[in-house]
Amino acid sequence: MKKVRIKKWVKSTLAVMLAVFLILTSVMYSFGAQMFTDVTDKHWSKQYVENMASKKIITGYADATFKPDKSVTRIESIVLITRLFDPKEVQSTYDANKSKYEKALKDYGILTYADWAKEEIVFALEKKILNNEKLLSQFVKNGTPQTALRWEIAVYIARGLDLENQLNKVVVLGFKDANEIPSEAKPYIDILIKKGIINGAGDWKGNFNPKNSVTRAEMSKMLSVGYDLKYKGVNTNTVPDTNTGTDNNQFLTSIEGKVDDVLEYDGNITVTIKDSRDKKLVFSNKKSDISIKIGTQDAKLEDLKEGRSVKLTVSGTKLYAVKLSDEEEEKEGYFYNASFDANGNHTVKFKIGDKYEEYKVGSTTKIKIDGEESSIYKVEKEDKVTLKIRNGIVEEINATSKDFKVRGIIQEVSSSKIEIKTDDKYEKTYKFDIDKDAKVRRNNDKAKISDLRVGDKVDLEVEYDKVKDIDADTVKTKVKGTLKEIKMAQIPEITILDDDSKTKTYKLAPGFEVEIGNSSAGLYDLRINHKIEITLESGDITKIEADNNVSMSTYTGRIKDIDTGDNEIELENNADGRTIYIRYSTSTIKFIDIDGDDLKESNFDDDDIISVVGEDKMGSVEAKIITRIENH
């Protein structure tokens, strides 16, 4: 076989080309080549990510991504913090102590689901970054590594950087949600703020969010600042927690104020704000490099109105992000119309004052009509509305119908207000003001509001929550029961015990009738415990019908006084201690002892214990039988 010979000039040319390629590659990298495809030059964490990646403290993925927004697990956080130490120290500590923690690693699933991290976990336990083996029970659940919380990572980092001897006993954190931070974590968070590892201002709302997760980008920043502190003694005291791009040579910081002026020119935006001391500060950048948001929603440049509170993320004089404070408004007006596009998005027009305004209405907008949950399709033109608007989007619409009709039973009524309950299965209660010029009819006759009665059935016509028309009818009902009390007053009342064993009191209507045994009678002819049937018209009694049979009552007690001349006994009732007046007729009364033997009136004395069977009358009992139980 012939050997292929490569000429010397070809070899020389290839060598030169390879050298040039290597030089160019080196030059490209030295002039800012990108380590990870998803951490661009504009990404706020680029300098931290690449710093930690170059020191092999944090690594990327096989597809050349870093996944900066992925949450860090408790296991990963311990591994990353441990990488701030000499690998030889970590390994030797593990070798010397692995048997000490082997049972805990096995019991809590570390050896099964995170064997790759056992060296770092043993190191963290031995160095008191993790101060209790039982913490491992929270690392893996049902085979799934658990996400670390912000306050937990703050504690781990502070211990990993050996800052515990610098903790303050009394700590006051300025976060709005400081009360949600576990008390034991507050000193650790405080020291990390002082060392510039954590932003002391919090997020754009001023919160620390202790129970939120920490992203890989955020972890890179904390590790990078911690690394400089540990090995270079650098205390940055920066405030970089944000998610926008920045110059690699400066840290980001947050500045709050009110918009004073906004200028857009030649693709650039310049924003002037006034800070808390009324000092004007000016920041600018390319429009494409500035993020403008309200909460988590994108906002427009037009939303930067003069006087609006904002929080700016800046680096030097460069502006990278604007977060507008929530703007809440409440407006009153009238519904005009609603339109929607093919995607189901609604635009609603309202008349506010003498102008027409349009707002977006989303699926989360709460809509009520006359106090009931409803939809935008049921709001009518000229219905009165109260709007709650947040950042230009309607959150709530409370509508009052221009024309509203309802039927029910009057529960309460006065010269200016009426309350009714619908007589359907829903039994809804409505309360309305009565217009001073409202038309009133009762039983098809013209009437006044004072003619209305509780219990009347009414049809109301309402306009904007004011009753304009009332059409009432009396409602007749019958109730049976036992008469228990007659109360004489300007408007007499009676109390009955109805068939459901409930005590109820009713007023007597003017001109009421009384019948006893189908014969006309008067109110004073009624007796307590009479069985009666009453006829009610709109809640007032118009007729009382009683039978001739009167139930007898029994009272037992001590004789306080006996007057044989007037045939009257004062009895102290055992049941309630009341004094009951017993009257009797010597011609009809029967006196007996406990054995049933006949006695005479003269056989009874004060303090005797007696039992009386009789008929209740107005204020007294007419006795039929008096039995002496005990003689004193």
C-alpha positions as CSV (number, residue, x, y, z in Angstrom):
1,M,0.0,0.0,0.0
2,K,1.3,3.4,-0.9
3,K,1.8,5.9,1.8
4,V,0.2,9.3,1.4
5,R,2.7,12.0,1.9
6,I,1.6,15.5,2.8
7,K,3.8,18.2,1.6
8,K,5.6,20.3,4.1
9,W,4.0,23.5,2.9
10,V,0.5,22.0,3.5
11,K,1.5,21.1,7.0
12,S,2.8,24.6,7.6
13,T,-0.4,26.1,6.3
14,L,-2.6,23.9,8.6
15,A,-0.5,24.8,11.6
16,V,-0.8,28.5,10.9
17,M,-4.6,28.2,10.4
18,L,-5.0,26.3,13.7
19,A,-2.9,28.9,15.6
20,V,-5.0,31.7,14.1
21,F,-8.2,29.9,15.1
22,L,-7.1,29.4,18.6
23,I,-6.0,33.1,18.9
24,L,-9.3,34.3,17.5
25,T,-11.3,32.0,19.9
26,S,-9.3,33.3,22.8
27,V,-9.8,36.9,21.7
28,M,-13.6,36.4,21.2
29,Y,-13.9,35.0,24.7
30,S,-11.8,37.7,26.2
31,F,-14.1,40.3,24.6
32,G,-17.3,39.1,26.3
33,A,-18.2,35.7,24.9
34,Q,-21.5,34.4,26.5
35,M,-21.1,31.4,28.8
36,F,-24.8,30.5,28.8
37,T,-27.3,30.9,26.1
38,D,-30.0,32.2,28.5
39,V,-27.9,34.7,30.4
40,T,-27.3,37.5,27.9
41,D,-25.4,40.7,28.3
42,K,-28.6,42.4,29.3
43,H,-29.5,39.9,32.1
44,W,-29.0,41.5,35.5
45,S,-27.2,38.5,37.0
46,K,-24.6,37.9,34.2
47,Q,-21.6,39.2,36.1
48,Y,-22.5,37.1,39.2
49,V,-23.4,33.9,37.3
50,E,-20.2,34.0,35.2
51,N,-18.1,34.9,38.3
52,M,-19.4,31.8,40.2
53,A,-19.2,29.6,37.1
54,S,-15.6,30.5,36.5
55,K,-14.8,29.5,40.1
56,K,-16.8,26.2,39.7
57,I,-19.1,27.1,42.5
58,I,-22.2,27.0,40.3
59,T,-22.5,25.2,37.0
60,G,-24.8,25.2,34.0
61,Y,-26.6,22.5,32.1
62,A,-25.5,20.2,29.3
63,D,-27.5,22.2,26.7
64,A,-25.4,25.3,27.5
65,T,-28.2,26.9,29.5
66,F,-28.1,28.2,33.1
67,K,-31.8,28.3,33.9
68,P,-31.5,31.5,35.9
69,D,-35.2,31.6,37.0
70,K,-35.2,28.0,38.3
71,S,-35.8,27.7,42.0
72,V,-33.1,26.3,44.2
73,T,-33.8,23.3,46.4
74,R,-32.7,22.9,50.0
75,I,-30.1,20.3,49.0
76,E,-28.8,22.4,46.2
77,S,-28.4,25.5,48.4
78,I,-26.3,23.5,50.9
79,V,-24.1,22.1,48.1
80,L,-23.6,25.6,46.6
81,I,-22.7,27.2,50.0
82,T,-20.3,24.4,50.8
83,R,-18.5,25.0,47.5
84,L,-17.3,28.3,49.1
85,F,-14.9,26.1,51.1
86,D,-11.8,24.2,50.0
87,P,-12.9,20.9,48.4
88,K,-10.2,19.0,50.3
89,E,-11.6,20.3,53.6
90,V,-15.1,19.2,52.6
91,Q,-13.8,15.7,51.6
92,S,-11.7,15.2,54.7
93,T,-14.6,16.3,57.0
94,Y,-16.9,13.8,55.3
95,D,-14.4,11.0,55.6
96,A,-13.9,11.6,59.3
97,N,-17.6,12.0,60.1
98,K,-19.7,10.0,57.6
99,S,-20.4,7.1,60.0
100,K,-21.7,9.6,62.6
101,Y,-24.5,10.8,60.2
102,E,-25.0,7.6,58.1
103,K,-28.3,6.7,59.9
104,A,-29.7,10.2,59.5
105,L,-28.8,10.3,55.8
106,K,-30.5,7.0,55.2
107,D,-33.6,7.6,57.3
108,Y,-34.3,11.0,55.6
109,G,-33.8,9.7,52.1
110,I,-30.6,11.5,51.3
111,L,-28.7,8.3,50.4
112,T,-31.7,7.2,48.2
113,Y,-32.5,10.4,46.4
114,A,-29.5,12.7,46.8
115,D,-26.5,10.5,47.2
116,W,-24.5,12.9,45.1
117,A,-24.8,15.6,47.9
118,K,-23.9,13.5,50.9
119,E,-20.4,14.9,51.3
120,E,-21.6,18.5,51.4
121,I,-24.5,17.7,53.7
122,V,-22.2,15.9,56.2
123,F,-19.8,18.9,56.0
124,A,-22.7,21.3,56.6
125,L,-23.9,19.3,59.6
126,E,-20.4,19.2,61.1
127,K,-19.8,22.9,60.5
128,K,-23.3,23.8,61.9
129,I,-24.5,25.3,58.7
130,L,-27.2,22.8,59.4
131,N,-27.5,22.8,63.2
132,N,-29.8,19.8,63.5
133,E,-30.0,16.4,61.8
134,K,-33.8,16.6,61.9
135,L,-33.7,19.4,59.3
136,L,-33.0,16.8,56.8
137,S,-36.5,15.5,57.1
138,Q,-37.6,18.6,55.2
139,F,-35.1,18.1,52.3
140,V,-36.9,15.2,50.5
141,K,-40.6,14.4,50.5
142,N,-42.1,11.5,48.6
143,G,-38.8,11.3,46.6
144,T,-38.9,14.9,45.6
145,P,-36.3,17.5,46.7
146,Q,-38.0,20.4,48.4
147,T,-37.6,24.0,47.4
148,A,-35.6,26.2,49.8
149,L,-37.3,29.3,51.3
150,R,-35.6,32.8,51.2
151,W,-35.3,33.0,55.0
152,E,-33.7,29.5,55.2
153,I,-31.0,30.3,52.6
154,A,-30.2,33.6,54.5
155,V,-29.6,31.5,57.6
156,Y,-27.4,28.9,55.8
157,I,-25.3,31.6,54.0
158,A,-24.7,33.6,57.2
159,R,-23.5,30.4,59.0
160,G,-21.5,29.4,56.0
161,L,-19.7,32.7,56.0
162,D,-19.1,32.4,59.8
163,L,-21.1,35.6,60.6
164,E,-22.9,34.2,63.7
165,N,-20.5,36.0,66.1
166,Q,-21.6,39.3,64.5
167,L,-25.4,38.8,64.9
168,N,-27.3,41.5,66.8
169,K,-29.7,40.4,69.6
170,V,-32.2,43.2,68.9
171,V,-33.1,43.5,65.2
172,V,-35.6,45.8,63.5
173,L,-36.1,45.0,59.8
174,G,-37.7,47.6,57.6
175,F,-39.6,45.2,55.3
176,K,-43.4,45.6,55.2
177,D,-43.8,41.9,55.8
178,A,-41.2,41.6,58.6
179,N,-43.8,40.1,60.8
180,E,-43.9,37.0,58.5
181,I,-40.2,36.4,59.0
182,P,-39.4,33.7,61.7
183,S,-37.9,35.5,64.7
184,E,-34.9,33.2,64.7
185,A,-34.0,34.2,61.1
186,K,-34.2,37.9,61.6
187,P,-30.6,38.4,63.0
188,Y,-29.2,36.4,60.0
189,I,-31.1,38.5,57.5
190,D,-30.0,41.6,59.3
191,I,-26.3,40.8,59.0
192,L,-26.6,39.8,55.4
193,I,-28.2,43.2,54.7
194,K,-25.3,44.9,56.4
195,K,-22.8,42.9,54.4
196,G,-24.5,43.8,51.1
197,I,-25.6,40.2,50.3
198,I,-29.3,40.9,50.7
199,N,-31.2,44.0,49.5
200,G,-32.4,45.8,52.6
201,A,-35.1,47.7,50.7
202,G,-37.0,44.5,49.6
203,D,-38.9,44.1,46.4
204,W,-40.7,47.0,44.7
205,K,-43.4,46.7,47.3
206,G,-40.9,46.8,50.2
207,N,-41.4,43.1,51.1
208,F,-38.8,40.4,51.9
209,N,-41.1,37.5,50.9
210,P,-39.6,35.1,53.4
211,K,-41.6,32.1,52.2
212,N,-40.8,32.6,48.5
213,S,-38.2,30.5,46.7
214,V,-34.8,31.7,45.5
215,T,-33.8,31.5,41.9
216,R,-30.4,30.3,40.6
217,A,-29.7,33.8,39.4
218,E,-30.4,35.2,42.9
219,M,-28.3,32.5,44.5
220,S,-25.4,33.4,42.1
221,K,-25.5,37.0,43.3
222,M,-25.5,36.1,47.0
223,L,-22.7,33.5,46.5
224,S,-20.7,36.0,44.5
225,V,-20.9,38.8,47.1
226,G,-20.4,36.2,49.8
227,Y,-17.3,34.9,48.1
228,D,-15.8,38.4,47.8
229,L,-16.5,38.9,51.5
230,K,-15.0,35.6,52.5
231,Y,-11.8,35.8,50.4
232,K,-11.3,39.5,49.6
233,G,-12.9,41.2,52.6
234,V,-15.1,43.2,50.3
235,N,-18.3,44.6,51.9
236,T,-20.3,45.8,48.9
237,N,-23.5,47.2,50.6
238,T,-25.3,47.1,47.3
239,V,-29.0,46.8,46.5
240,P,-29.1,44.8,43.3
241,D,-32.1,42.5,43.7
242,T,-33.9,43.1,40.4
243,N,-34.4,41.4,37.0
244,T,-33.2,43.8,34.4
245,G,-29.9,44.4,32.6
246,T,-27.2,46.7,33.8
247,D,-23.6,47.8,33.1
248,N,-21.2,45.1,34.2
249,N,-19.1,47.7,36.0
250,Q,-21.8,49.0,38.3
251,F,-24.4,47.6,40.7
252,L,-28.1,48.3,40.4
253,T,-29.9,50.3,43.0
254,S,-33.6,51.2,43.7
255,I,-34.8,54.8,44.0
256,E,-38.3,55.9,44.9
257,G,-40.1,59.1,44.0
258,K,-42.8,60.8,42.1
259,V,-42.8,61.4,38.3
260,D,-41.9,65.0,37.5
261,D,-41.3,64.8,33.8
262,V,-41.0,62.2,31.0
263,L,-39.3,62.8,27.7
264,E,-39.1,60.5,24.6
265,Y,-36.7,61.5,21.9
266,D,-34.8,59.6,19.2
267,G,-35.4,56.1,20.7
268,N,-34.4,57.2,24.2
269,I,-36.5,57.9,27.3
270,T,-35.5,60.4,30.0
271,V,-37.4,60.3,33.3
272,T,-37.2,63.0,36.0
273,I,-38.5,62.2,39.5
274,K,-38.7,64.1,42.7
275,D,-37.4,62.1,45.7
276,S,-38.7,62.4,49.3
277,R,-36.6,65.6,49.8
278,D,-38.2,67.2,46.7
279,K,-34.8,66.8,44.9
280,K,-35.0,66.3,41.1
281,L,-33.2,63.2,39.8
282,V,-32.8,62.5,36.1
283,F,-32.2,59.0,34.5
284,S,-32.3,57.8,30.9
285,N,-31.7,54.9,28.6
286,K,-32.7,53.4,25.3
287,K,-36.4,52.7,25.2
288,S,-35.8,49.0,24.4
289,D,-33.7,48.6,27.5
290,I,-36.3,49.9,29.9
291,S,-39.0,47.7,31.5
292,I,-42.2,49.6,32.6
293,K,-44.6,47.6,34.8
294,I,-47.6,48.0,37.1
295,G,-47.3,45.0,39.5
296,T,-46.6,42.1,37.2
297,Q,-48.4,43.7,34.2
298,D,-46.6,45.6,31.4
299,A,-47.4,49.3,31.4
300,K,-47.1,52.0,28.8
301,L,-45.0,55.2,28.8
302,E,-48.3,57.1,28.9
303,D,-48.9,55.6,32.4
304,L,-46.0,57.7,33.8
305,K,-48.2,60.6,34.7
306,E,-46.9,63.6,36.6
307,G,-47.2,62.9,40.4
308,R,-47.4,59.1,40.0
309,S,-45.4,57.2,42.6
310,V,-42.7,55.0,41.0
311,K,-39.7,52.9,42.0
312,L,-36.8,53.0,39.5
313,T,-34.0,50.5,39.1
314,V,-30.9,52.4,38.0
315,S,-27.2,52.1,37.6
316,G,-25.5,55.4,37.8
317,T,-27.7,57.6,35.6
318,K,-28.9,54.8,33.4
319,L,-32.5,53.7,33.8
320,Y,-33.4,50.0,33.5
321,A,-36.8,49.5,35.1
322,V,-39.8,51.5,36.3
323,K,-42.4,50.0,38.6
324,L,-45.5,52.1,39.1
325,S,-47.4,52.0,42.3
326,D,-50.9,50.5,42.2
327,E,-53.4,53.2,41.3
328,E,-56.8,52.6,42.7
329,E,-59.9,54.7,41.9
330,E,-63.6,54.6,42.7
331,K,-65.9,56.3,40.2
332,E,-69.7,56.7,40.0
333,G,-71.7,57.1,36.8
334,Y,-74.1,55.3,34.5
335,F,-73.7,52.3,32.3
336,Y,-73.8,53.1,28.5
337,N,-72.8,49.9,26.6
338,A,-70.5,46.9,26.3
339,S,-68.6,45.5,23.4
340,F,-66.4,42.4,23.0
341,D,-63.9,41.1,20.5
342,A,-63.4,37.6,19.0
343,N,-61.2,36.7,22.0
344,G,-64.0,37.4,24.5
345,N,-62.3,40.6,25.8
346,H,-64.8,43.2,26.9
347,T,-64.7,47.0,26.7
348,V,-67.3,48.8,28.7
349,K,-68.3,52.4,28.3
350,F,-69.7,54.5,31.2
351,K,-70.9,58.0,31.5
352,I,-68.9,59.6,34.3
353,G,-70.1,63.2,34.9
354,D,-70.5,64.8,31.5
355,K,-67.9,62.5,29.8
356,Y,-67.8,59.0,28.5
357,E,-65.0,56.7,29.6
358,E,-64.0,53.2,28.4
359,Y,-62.5,50.5,30.5
360,K,-61.4,46.9,30.1
361,V,-63.5,44.2,31.9
362,G,-61.8,40.8,32.5
363,S,-63.0,37.4,33.6
364,T,-62.0,38.3,37.2
365,T,-64.2,41.4,37.3
366,K,-66.8,41.1,40.0
367,I,-70.2,42.3,38.9
368,K,-73.3,42.9,41.1
369,I,-76.7,44.2,40.1
370,D,-78.9,45.3,43.0
371,G,-76.7,43.4,45.4
372,E,-76.8,40.1,43.5
373,E,-73.9,38.6,41.6
374,S,-74.5,38.9,37.9
375,S,-72.7,39.4,34.6
376,I,-72.0,42.3,32.3
377,Y,-74.7,41.1,29.9
378,K,-77.4,41.9,32.4
379,V,-76.4,45.5,33.1
380,E,-78.8,47.8,31.4
381,K,-78.3,51.2,29.8
382,E,-78.6,54.0,32.4
383,D,-78.2,51.7,35.3
384,K,-76.3,53.5,38.0
385,V,-72.8,52.1,38.7
386,T,-70.0,52.4,41.2
387,L,-66.7,51.3,39.7
388,K,-63.6,50.1,41.5
389,I,-60.7,50.5,39.1
390,R,-57.1,49.3,39.7
391,N,-54.4,50.3,37.3
392,G,-56.9,51.1,34.6
393,I,-58.8,47.8,34.8
394,V,-62.2,47.5,36.3
395,E,-62.1,45.1,39.3
396,E,-65.7,45.6,40.6
397,I,-69.0,46.9,39.1
398,N,-71.8,47.5,41.6
399,A,-74.9,48.4,39.5
400,T,-78.3,49.7,40.7
401,S,-81.1,49.2,38.2
402,K,-82.8,52.2,36.9
403,D,-86.0,50.2,36.8
404,F,-86.5,47.4,39.2
405,K,-89.6,45.5,40.2
406,V,-89.9,43.2,43.2
407,R,-92.7,41.5,45.0
408,G,-92.7,40.4,48.7
409,I,-94.1,40.7,52.2
410,I,-93.6,43.9,54.3
411,Q,-91.3,43.2,57.2
412,E,-90.8,46.8,58.4
413,V,-92.3,50.1,57.1
414,S,-91.9,53.7,58.1
415,S,-92.7,57.1,56.4
416,S,-89.3,56.9,54.5
417,K,-88.2,53.3,54.4
418,I,-89.5,49.9,53.6
419,E,-88.1,46.4,54.1
420,I,-89.7,43.4,52.3
421,K,-88.9,39.7,52.0
422,T,-89.7,37.9,48.8
423,D,-92.4,35.3,49.1
424,D,-90.6,32.8,46.8
425,K,-88.3,29.9,47.8
426,Y,-85.3,32.3,48.0
427,E,-86.8,34.6,50.6
428,K,-84.5,37.5,49.8
429,T,-84.6,40.6,51.9
430,Y,-84.6,44.1,50.3
431,K,-84.4,47.5,51.9
432,F,-85.4,50.7,50.0
433,D,-85.9,54.4,50.7
434,I,-89.4,55.6,49.8
435,D,-89.6,58.6,47.5
436,K,-91.6,61.4,49.0
437,D,-93.9,61.4,46.0
438,A,-94.4,57.7,45.8
439,K,-97.8,56.5,44.8
440,V,-99.5,54.1,47.3
441,R,-102.5,51.8,46.8
442,R,-103.9,49.3,49.3
443,N,-106.5,46.7,48.3
444,N,-107.0,48.6,45.0
445,D,-107.8,51.9,46.8
446,K,-105.6,55.0,47.0
447,A,-103.8,55.0,50.3
448,K,-101.0,56.6,52.4
449,I,-97.8,55.0,53.6
450,S,-99.2,55.1,57.1
451,D,-102.0,52.7,55.9
452,L,-99.4,50.0,55.1
453,R,-99.0,47.1,57.6
454,V,-96.4,44.6,58.3
455,G,-97.5,41.4,56.6
456,D,-99.0,43.2,53.6
457,K,-98.1,41.7,50.2
458,V,-96.6,44.4,48.0
459,D,-95.5,45.0,44.5
460,L,-92.8,47.7,44.4
461,E,-91.5,49.7,41.5
462,V,-88.0,51.0,42.3
463,E,-85.9,53.5,40.4
464,Y,-82.2,53.8,41.5
465,D,-82.9,52.3,44.9
466,K,-85.9,54.6,45.6
467,V,-89.5,53.2,45.7
468,K,-91.7,55.1,43.3
469,D,-94.9,53.0,43.4
470,I,-96.4,50.7,46.0
471,D,-99.3,48.3,45.4
472,A,-100.3,46.5,48.6
473,D,-102.9,43.9,49.5
474,T,-103.8,42.7,52.9
475,V,-103.0,39.0,53.6
476,K,-105.4,36.9,55.7
477,T,-104.1,34.0,57.7
478,K,-105.5,32.0,60.6
479,V,-103.6,30.8,63.6
480,K,-104.7,28.4,66.3
481,G,-103.4,28.2,69.9
482,T,-104.1,28.6,73.6
483,L,-104.8,32.1,75.1
484,K,-102.0,32.9,77.6
485,E,-102.3,36.7,78.2
486,I,-104.4,39.7,77.4
487,K,-102.6,43.0,77.6
488,M,-104.8,46.1,77.8
489,A,-103.1,49.2,76.2
490,Q,-103.8,51.9,73.7
491,I,-103.6,49.1,71.1
492,P,-104.5,45.9,73.0
493,E,-102.4,42.7,72.5
494,I,-102.9,39.0,73.2
495,T,-100.3,36.3,73.6
496,I,-101.0,32.8,72.6
497,L,-99.1,29.5,72.7
498,D,-99.5,28.1,69.1
499,D,-99.7,24.6,68.0
500,D,-95.9,24.5,67.5
501,S,-95.5,25.4,71.2
502,K,-94.2,28.8,70.4
503,T,-95.4,31.9,72.2
504,K,-96.5,34.8,69.9
505,T,-98.0,38.2,70.6
506,Y,-100.3,40.0,68.2
507,K,-101.9,43.4,68.1
508,L,-105.7,43.8,67.9
509,A,-106.8,45.7,64.8
510,P,-109.4,48.5,65.2
511,G,-113.0,47.0,65.1
512,F,-111.8,43.4,65.9
513,E,-114.5,40.8,66.7
514,V,-114.8,38.2,69.4
515,E,-116.9,35.0,69.3
516,I,-117.3,32.4,72.0
517,G,-119.2,29.3,71.1
518,N,-120.5,31.0,67.9
519,S,-121.9,33.8,69.9
520,S,-120.8,37.4,69.8
521,A,-118.7,38.3,72.9
522,G,-116.2,40.9,74.2
523,L,-112.5,40.8,75.0
524,Y,-113.2,40.5,78.8
525,D,-115.3,37.3,78.2
526,L,-112.2,35.4,77.1
527,R,-110.4,33.2,79.7
528,I,-106.8,32.3,80.1
529,N,-106.3,28.8,78.5
530,H,-109.2,29.2,76.2
531,K,-108.6,27.4,72.9
532,I,-108.8,30.1,70.2
533,E,-108.4,30.7,66.5
534,I,-107.4,34.1,65.4
535,T,-107.8,35.7,62.0
536,L,-104.9,38.0,61.0
537,E,-104.9,40.6,58.3
538,S,-101.3,41.7,57.5
539,G,-100.2,40.6,61.0
540,D,-103.0,42.3,63.1
541,I,-105.9,40.4,64.7
542,T,-109.3,41.1,63.1
543,K,-111.3,38.3,64.7
544,I,-110.9,35.9,67.7
545,E,-113.0,32.7,67.9
546,A,-113.1,30.7,71.1
547,D,-114.9,27.5,72.1
548,N,-116.8,27.1,75.4
549,N,-114.3,24.7,76.9
550,V,-111.7,26.2,79.1
551,S,-108.6,24.2,80.1
552,M,-108.2,23.9,83.9
553,S,-104.8,24.8,85.5
554,T,-103.3,23.4,88.6
555,Y,-101.3,25.4,91.1
556,T,-99.5,24.1,94.3
557,G,-98.0,26.3,97.0
558,R,-98.2,27.8,100.5
559,I,-101.2,29.8,101.8
560,K,-99.9,33.3,102.5
561,D,-103.3,34.6,103.6
562,I,-106.9,33.3,103.6
563,D,-109.9,35.7,103.7
564,T,-113.0,33.5,104.4
565,G,-115.2,36.7,104.2
566,D,-114.2,37.6,100.6
567,N,-113.6,33.9,99.7
568,E,-110.0,34.7,98.6
569,I,-106.7,33.0,99.2
570,E,-103.2,34.5,98.5
571,L,-101.1,31.5,97.3
572,E,-97.3,31.5,96.9
573,N,-96.8,29.4,93.8
574,N,-94.1,26.7,94.1
575,A,-93.3,26.8,90.4
576,D,-92.1,30.5,90.2
577,G,-92.7,32.1,93.6
578,R,-95.4,34.4,92.2
579,T,-98.4,35.3,94.4
580,I,-101.6,34.0,92.8
581,Y,-105.0,35.1,93.9
582,I,-107.4,32.2,94.3
583,R,-111.1,33.0,94.4
584,Y,-113.9,30.5,95.1
585,S,-117.6,30.2,95.6
586,T,-118.8,28.3,98.7
587,S,-121.7,27.0,96.8
588,T,-119.6,25.3,94.0
589,I,-116.1,24.8,95.6
590,K,-115.0,21.4,96.9
591,F,-112.6,21.2,99.8
592,I,-110.8,17.9,100.4
593,D,-107.7,16.5,102.1
594,I,-104.9,14.4,100.4
595,D,-106.9,11.2,101.1
596,G,-110.0,12.6,99.3
597,D,-112.0,13.2,102.5
598,D,-114.3,16.3,102.5
599,L,-113.1,19.4,104.5
600,K,-114.6,22.7,105.4
601,E,-113.4,26.2,104.6
602,S,-112.6,26.6,108.3
603,N,-110.2,23.6,108.2
604,F,-107.6,25.7,106.2
605,D,-105.1,28.0,107.7
606,D,-102.1,30.2,106.8
607,D,-98.9,28.3,105.8
608,D,-101.0,25.2,104.8
609,I,-99.7,23.6,101.6
610,I,-102.5,23.2,99.1
611,S,-103.2,22.3,95.5
612,V,-105.7,24.3,93.5
613,V,-107.5,23.2,90.3
614,G,-109.3,26.1,88.6
615,E,-109.9,28.3,85.6
616,D,-107.6,31.2,84.9
617,K,-109.4,34.5,84.6
618,M,-108.2,38.0,84.3
619,G,-105.6,38.4,87.1
620,S,-106.9,35.5,89.3
621,V,-107.9,31.8,89.3
622,E,-111.5,30.7,89.9
623,A,-111.0,27.5,92.0
624,K,-113.1,24.4,91.5
625,I,-111.2,22.0,93.9
626,I,-108.8,22.9,96.7
627,T,-106.8,20.0,98.3
628,R,-105.0,20.3,101.5
629,I,-101.6,18.5,101.1
630,E,-100.0,19.5,104.4
631,N,-101.5,21.1,107.6
632,H,-99.4,23.6,109.6
